[in-house]
Amino acid sequence: MIGSCHVCKTAFPSAMLLKAHYEAKHPKEPIPPEVVEAYQAALDKKAAAAAKKDTPAPAAAPAKKKKSKKDELSALDEAMAGMSTGKGKKK
């Protein structure tokens, strides 16, 4: 609970609701400075979260092309053909 109204003693869970209560139910009463400070802090926190959300994420590395099974089989066939003719890699 953030606090309560000093006029009617109603408790409020957030500074935003408490400030809105003062403005709606007790418009002639001054809003306590601690409520105004807590309200401003809540607005700042909300703005920071929105700014963070709007910040683009770092670019992801490009995806590597995955070899298809056909490519792998072709490479294997070529290697096998080279081995049978003696044209394979020399050690």
BALOBA-1460 file (C-alpha; in Angstrom, 3 decimals):
// residues 91
<rec num="1" residu="m" x="0.000" y="0.000" z="0.000"/>
<rec num="2" residu="i" x="1.331" y="3.360" z="-0.992"/>
<rec num="3" residu="g" x="-0.750" y="5.249" z="1.504"/>
<rec num="4" residu="s" x="-4.123" y="6.528" z="2.456"/>
<rec num="5" residu="c" x="-6.165" y="9.658" z="1.991"/>
<rec num="6" residu="h" x="-5.635" y="12.050" z="4.895"/>
<rec num="7" residu="v" x="-9.231" y="13.284" z="4.546"/>
<rec num="8" residu="c" x="-11.316" y="10.080" z="4.451"/>
<rec num="9" residu="k" x="-8.617" y="7.548" z="5.504"/>
<rec num="10" residu="t" x="-9.242" y="5.279" z="2.485"/>
<rec num="11" residu="a" x="-6.174" y="3.151" z="1.662"/>
<rec num="12" residu="f" x="-4.809" y="2.940" z="-1.901"/>
<rec num="13" residu="p" x="-2.358" y="0.464" z="-3.443"/>
<rec num="14" residu="s" x="-0.718" y="2.970" z="-5.799"/>
<rec num="15" residu="a" x="0.198" y="6.627" z="-5.958"/>
<rec num="16" residu="m" x="-1.677" y="6.986" z="-9.234"/>
<rec num="17" residu="l" x="-4.934" y="5.834" z="-7.658"/>
<rec num="18" residu="l" x="-4.401" y="7.978" z="-4.579"/>
<rec num="19" residu="k" x="-3.730" y="11.081" z="-6.674"/>
<rec num="20" residu="a" x="-6.803" y="10.357" z="-8.815"/>
<rec num="21" residu="h" x="-8.829" y="9.957" z="-5.603"/>
<rec num="22" residu="y" x="-7.737" y="13.354" z="-4.318"/>
<rec num="23" residu="e" x="-8.581" y="14.984" z="-7.644"/>
<rec num="24" residu="a" x="-12.016" y="13.328" z="-7.856"/>
<rec num="25" residu="k" x="-13.212" y="13.226" z="-4.243"/>
<rec num="26" residu="h" x="-11.332" y="16.083" z="-2.567"/>
<rec num="27" residu="p" x="-10.504" y="18.602" z="-5.318"/>
<rec num="28" residu="k" x="-10.168" y="21.519" z="-2.886"/>
<rec num="29" residu="e" x="-7.718" y="19.681" z="-0.617"/>
<rec num="30" residu="p" x="-4.003" y="19.971" z="-1.342"/>
<rec num="31" residu="i" x="-2.399" y="16.715" z="-2.451"/>
<rec num="32" residu="p" x="0.345" y="15.770" z="0.030"/>
<rec num="33" residu="p" x="3.866" y="16.222" z="-1.401"/>
<rec num="34" residu="e" x="4.788" y="12.572" z="-0.750"/>
<rec num="35" residu="v" x="1.867" y="11.488" z="-2.942"/>
<rec num="36" residu="v" x="2.961" y="13.865" z="-5.713"/>
<rec num="37" residu="e" x="6.548" y="12.548" z="-5.471"/>
<rec num="38" residu="a" x="5.401" y="8.916" z="-5.552"/>
<rec num="39" residu="y" x="3.116" y="9.714" z="-8.494"/>
<rec num="40" residu="q" x="5.991" y="11.319" z="-10.416"/>
<rec num="41" residu="a" x="8.261" y="8.366" z="-9.635"/>
<rec num="42" residu="a" x="5.609" y="5.998" z="-10.983"/>
<rec num="43" residu="l" x="5.320" y="8.054" z="-14.182"/>
<rec num="44" residu="d" x="9.103" y="8.088" z="-14.610"/>
<rec num="45" residu="k" x="9.261" y="4.325" z="-14.126"/>
<rec num="46" residu="k" x="6.477" y="3.821" z="-16.670"/>
<rec num="47" residu="a" x="8.245" y="6.085" z="-19.193"/>
<rec num="48" residu="a" x="11.544" y="4.255" z="-18.701"/>
<rec num="49" residu="a" x="9.854" y="0.903" z="-19.283"/>
<rec num="50" residu="a" x="8.204" y="2.222" z="-22.454"/>
<rec num="51" residu="a" x="11.513" y="3.616" z="-23.718"/>
<rec num="52" residu="k" x="13.233" y="0.313" z="-23.025"/>
<rec num="53" residu="k" x="10.484" y="-1.521" z="-24.884"/>
<rec num="54" residu="d" x="10.865" y="0.789" z="-27.901"/>
<rec num="55" residu="t" x="14.627" y="0.251" z="-28.086"/>
<rec num="56" residu="p" x="15.385" y="-2.144" z="-30.926"/>
<rec num="57" residu="a" x="16.964" y="-5.417" z="-29.965"/>
<rec num="58" residu="p" x="20.490" y="-6.093" z="-31.199"/>
<rec num="59" residu="a" x="20.565" y="-7.672" z="-34.621"/>
<rec num="60" residu="a" x="20.846" y="-11.428" z="-34.579"/>
<rec num="61" residu="a" x="23.666" y="-13.120" z="-36.431"/>
<rec num="62" residu="p" x="22.606" y="-14.355" z="-39.846"/>
<rec num="63" residu="a" x="21.435" y="-17.929" z="-39.806"/>
<rec num="64" residu="k" x="23.823" y="-20.453" z="-41.261"/>
<rec num="65" residu="k" x="22.542" y="-22.310" z="-44.243"/>
<rec num="66" residu="k" x="21.945" y="-25.872" z="-43.252"/>
<rec num="67" residu="k" x="23.110" y="-28.456" z="-45.739"/>
<rec num="68" residu="s" x="20.348" y="-30.603" z="-47.080"/>
<rec num="69" residu="k" x="20.612" y="-34.367" z="-47.042"/>
<rec num="70" residu="k" x="20.877" y="-34.273" z="-50.830"/>
<rec num="71" residu="d" x="23.990" y="-32.078" z="-50.597"/>
<rec num="72" residu="e" x="25.513" y="-34.357" z="-47.978"/>
<rec num="73" residu="l" x="24.832" y="-37.464" z="-50.073"/>
<rec num="74" residu="s" x="26.288" y="-35.825" z="-53.185"/>
<rec num="75" residu="a" x="29.456" y="-34.932" z="-51.290"/>
<rec num="76" residu="l" x="29.683" y="-38.480" z="-49.953"/>
<rec num="77" residu="d" x="29.192" y="-39.938" z="-53.450"/>
<rec num="78" residu="e" x="31.947" y="-37.722" z="-54.821"/>
<rec num="79" residu="a" x="34.297" y="-38.725" z="-52.022"/>
<rec num="80" residu="m" x="33.562" y="-42.401" z="-52.569"/>
<rec num="81" residu="a" x="34.089" y="-42.029" z="-56.329"/>
<rec num="82" residu="g" x="37.422" y="-40.337" z="-55.710"/>
<rec num="83" residu="m" x="38.518" y="-43.119" z="-53.387"/>
<rec num="84" residu="s" x="37.700" y="-45.840" z="-55.874"/>
<rec num="85" residu="t" x="39.640" y="-44.139" z="-58.681"/>
<rec num="86" residu="g" x="42.506" y="-43.103" z="-56.450"/>
<rec num="87" residu="k" x="41.707" y="-39.382" z="-56.830"/>
<rec num="88" residu="g" x="40.746" y="-38.885" z="-53.168"/>
<rec num="89" residu="k" x="42.669" y="-36.744" z="-50.705"/>
<rec num="90" residu="k" x="46.258" y="-37.770" z="-50.124"/>
<rec num="91" residu="k" x="47.492" y="-38.094" z="-46.565"/>
